Amino acid sequence: MSRTSWKVIMITPFRLSALLVLLYSTGIPVGENEIAAAEDSTQDSVMRGDADLVEEYGGQQGMFPGVNTYSRSLVRQLPVDRGWTYNSPIDKSIKNLFQNSKLRLDYLHWSVEGPDNVLLSAPILGVPDPTQPTAVFDRETGIARGRGVALQYTDRSMDTNGMRGTLEFALPEGSLEWNVWGLFKNKSILPTDSIYALQDNEIPPDDLVVVVNFNKDGELASNTNVFDVGYEVGMNTEIVGTGVNYILDPYLPGDGFHMQPLFGFRVISLREAMNQVGVDSGGGLTGTDTARTATIYSKVENRVFGPSIGARAEYKNSRFSIGAEPKFTFGFNRNTNQVATDQLFKSTDPRYVTVDKNNEFSPTFQLSLYAKVNVNEHLRCFIGYDYLFIGQISRAFNIIDYNESPTSGEEASGTRVRDDNSDFSTDGITAGIELVW
């Protein structure tokens, strides 16, 4: 081999390297890097030509320097780790559930049905109307104690406020609605100041006091407790409820009139307590043990629950909608009633408590009327009216048996709880907003 040919062989590799560098700097690709999206939100990079198994950072594509193996490689770019539930079946189900959901928040201003001419005493033997002033006598000595009246409790309309929240999820061929609502505790007081303001201590026959009469062993009698210092009556009522309804989609979608059947389950809790406190000085009589502060306390807890059926009738267009929703519940009431007395006839009478539990069929009906205005795609304002009726409910002012048991040796034990149910209703206006996702 000549000296010249040896020089050519030595120089040629450098020239080839320079040519490759020139081609690379001018952007002519030697191998291809294809990016393909995988099903799990990752990216697959397939290298063809001069490539090897190389990690790729930041989504860069193109030629990798220093590689010259002529093999096909798969490069995968992993997504950011967002937790084990991200893009999982559970995550997708939750997303689909909330896609067409609605949240409604209501302000309630309702009127609760209260006592209507309820006599807080047993009838008095020989007195046609015990609420009118009549001569009364001390039950221990028989001495005249002036004139007395039995109290009649009337508070037909007890106004109260409340809140209601409703969450509705879209489901196949219908929607699932869950609601929670409650009325704030309402307090009702029977004023008696006007009765004692008529007292004239200088003329005892003109004294006016409050009396509570008691039967004797269930028989009508003239057996009055006299309270010449004061008598207070207070009652509070509280109602809460929750329910779940499945509402079928309308047969024809779109605007216009629609009728949607619904069925579900609901629970209503009505709790009420009434406290009567009377103070008697004993009338200044000596040798008697009548000066005391007597208490008669009554409490009820009604738990109504059962399946519901109804319908939603609605007319709607792009701007507003009006509708009515009647609903009937086959309710069952498990109630617990309690009456407690303390120092009822004498200051030495102990606290005596009686409890009664019952199961009643309590049919329940509710009617809701409403009108909505579409503010935008995601916000609606509405106003409405609600009426709620519940049958066979215990009330705190109806469960007291004003009775004395003189033959038992414990007279105060005669005043106890009794089973007495009545109908209950409440109604009022509602107003609020509805958020649509």
Secondary structure in CASP SS format (residue, H / E / C, confidence):
PFRMAT SS
TARGET T0000
AUTHOR 0000-0000-0000
METHOD secondary structure of the structure
MODEL  1
M C 1.00
S C 1.00
R H 1.00
T H 1.00
S H 1.00
W H 1.00
K H 1.00
V H 1.00
I H 1.00
M H 1.00
I H 1.00
T H 1.00
P H 1.00
F H 1.00
R H 1.00
L H 1.00
S H 1.00
A H 1.00
L H 1.00
L H 1.00
V H 1.00
L H 1.00
L H 1.00
Y H 1.00
S H 1.00
T C 1.00
G C 1.00
I C 1.00
P C 1.00
V C 1.00
G C 1.00
E E 1.00
N E 1.00
E E 1.00
I E 1.00
A E 1.00
A E 1.00
A C 1.00
E C 1.00
D C 1.00
S C 1.00
T C 1.00
Q E 1.00
D E 1.00
S E 1.00
V E 1.00
M E 1.00
R E 1.00
G C 1.00
D C 1.00
A C 1.00
D C 1.00
L C 1.00
V C 1.00
E C 1.00
E C 1.00
Y C 1.00
G C 1.00
G C 1.00
Q C 1.00
Q C 1.00
G C 1.00
M C 1.00
F C 1.00
P C 1.00
G C 1.00
V C 1.00
N C 1.00
T C 1.00
Y C 1.00
S C 1.00
R C 1.00
S E 1.00
L E 1.00
V E 1.00
R E 1.00
Q E 1.00
L C 1.00
P C 1.00
V C 1.00
D C 1.00
R C 1.00
G C 1.00
W C 1.00
T C 1.00
Y C 1.00
N C 1.00
S C 1.00
P H 1.00
I H 1.00
D H 1.00
K H 1.00
S H 1.00
I H 1.00
K H 1.00
N H 1.00
L H 1.00
F H 1.00
Q H 1.00
N C 1.00
S C 1.00
K E 1.00
L E 1.00
R E 1.00
L E 1.00
D E 1.00
Y E 1.00
L E 1.00
H E 1.00
W E 1.00
S E 1.00
V E 1.00
E E 1.00
G C 1.00
P C 1.00
D C 1.00
N C 1.00
V E 1.00
L E 1.00
L C 1.00
S C 1.00
A C 1.00
P C 1.00
I E 1.00
L C 1.00
G C 1.00
V C 1.00
P C 1.00
D C 1.00
P C 1.00
T C 1.00
Q C 1.00
P C 1.00
T E 1.00
A E 1.00
V E 1.00
F E 1.00
D C 1.00
R C 1.00
E C 1.00
T C 1.00
G C 1.00
I C 1.00
A E 1.00
R E 1.00
G E 1.00
R E 1.00
G E 1.00
V E 1.00
A C 1.00
L C 1.00
Q E 1.00
Y E 1.00
T C 1.00
D C 1.00
R C 1.00
S E 1.00
M E 1.00
D E 1.00
T E 1.00
N E 1.00
G E 1.00
M E 1.00
R E 1.00
G E 1.00
T E 1.00
L E 1.00
E E 1.00
F E 1.00
A E 1.00
L E 1.00
P C 1.00
E C 1.00
G E 1.00
S E 1.00
L E 1.00
E E 1.00
W E 1.00
N E 1.00
V E 1.00
W E 1.00
G E 1.00
L E 1.00
F E 1.00
K E 1.00
N E 1.00
K E 1.00
S E 1.00
I E 1.00
L E 1.00
P C 1.00
T C 1.00
D H 1.00
S H 1.00
I H 1.00
Y H 1.00
A C 1.00
L C 1.00
Q C 1.00
D C 1.00
N C 1.00
E C 1.00
I C 1.00
P H 1.00
P H 1.00
D H 1.00
D C 1.00
L E 1.00
V E 1.00
V E 1.00
V E 1.00
V E 1.00
N E 1.00
F C 1.00
N E 1.00
K E 1.00
D C 1.00
G C 1.00
E E 1.00
L C 1.00
A E 1.00
S C 1.00
N C 1.00
T E 1.00
N E 1.00
V E 1.00
F E 1.00
D C 1.00
V C 1.00
G E 1.00
Y E 1.00
E E 1.00
V E 1.00
G E 1.00
M E 1.00
N E 1.00
T E 1.00
E E 1.00
I E 1.00
V E 1.00
G E 1.00
T E 1.00
G E 1.00
V E 1.00
N E 1.00
Y E 1.00
I E 1.00
L E 1.00
D C 1.00
P C 1.00
Y C 1.00
L C 1.00
P C 1.00
G C 1.00
D C 1.00
G E 1.00
F E 1.00
H E 1.00
M E 1.00
Q E 1.00
P E 1.00
L E 1.00
F E 1.00
G E 1.00
F E 1.00
R E 1.00
V E 1.00
I E 1.00
S E 1.00
L E 1.00
R E 1.00
E E 1.00
A E 1.00
M E 1.00
N E 1.00
Q E 1.00
V E 1.00
G E 1.00
V E 1.00
D E 1.00
S C 1.00
G C 1.00
G C 1.00
G C 1.00
L C 1.00
T C 1.00
G C 1.00
T C 1.00
D C 1.00
T C 1.00
A C 1.00
R E 1.00
T E 1.00
A E 1.00
T E 1.00
I E 1.00
Y E 1.00
S E 1.00
K E 1.00
V E 1.00
E E 1.00
N E 1.00
R E 1.00
V E 1.00
F E 1.00
G E 1.00
P E 1.00
S E 1.00
I E 1.00
G E 1.00
A E 1.00
R E 1.00
A E 1.00
E E 1.00
Y E 1.00
K E 1.00
N C 1.00
S C 1.00
R C 1.00
F E 1.00
S E 1.00
I E 1.00
G E 1.00
A E 1.00
E E 1.00
P E 1.00
K E 1.00
F E 1.00
T E 1.00
F C 1.00
G C 1.00
F E 1.00
N E 1.00
R E 1.00
N E 1.00
T E 1.00
N E 1.00
Q E 1.00
V E 1.00
A E 1.00
T E 1.00
D E 1.00
Q C 1.00
L C 1.00
F C 1.00
K C 1.00
S C 1.00
T C 1.00
D C 1.00
P C 1.00
R C 1.00
Y E 1.00
V E 1.00
T E 1.00
V E 1.00
D E 1.00
K E 1.00
N E 1.00
N E 1.00
E E 1.00
F E 1.00
S C 1.00
P C 1.00
T E 1.00
F E 1.00
Q E 1.00
L E 1.00
S E 1.00
L E 1.00
Y E 1.00
A E 1.00
K E 1.00
V E 1.00
N E 1.00
V C 1.00
N C 1.00
E C 1.00
H C 1.00
L E 1.00
R E 1.00
C E 1.00
F E 1.00
I E 1.00
G E 1.00
Y E 1.00
D E 1.00
Y E 1.00
L E 1.00
F E 1.00
I E 1.00
G E 1.00
Q E 1.00
I E 1.00
S E 1.00
R C 1.00
A C 1.00
F C 1.00
N C 1.00
I C 1.00
I E 1.00
D E 1.00
Y C 1.00
N E 1.00
E E 1.00
S C 1.00
P H 1.00
T H 1.00
S H 1.00
G C 1.00
E C 1.00
E H 1.00
A H 1.00
S H 1.00
G H 1.00
T C 1.00
R E 1.00
V E 1.00
R C 1.00
D C 1.00
D C 1.00
N E 1.00
S E 1.00
D E 1.00
F E 1.00
S E 1.00
T E 1.00
D E 1.00
G E 1.00
I E 1.00
T E 1.00
A E 1.00
G E 1.00
I E 1.00
E E 1.00
L E 1.00
V E 1.00
W C 1.00
END
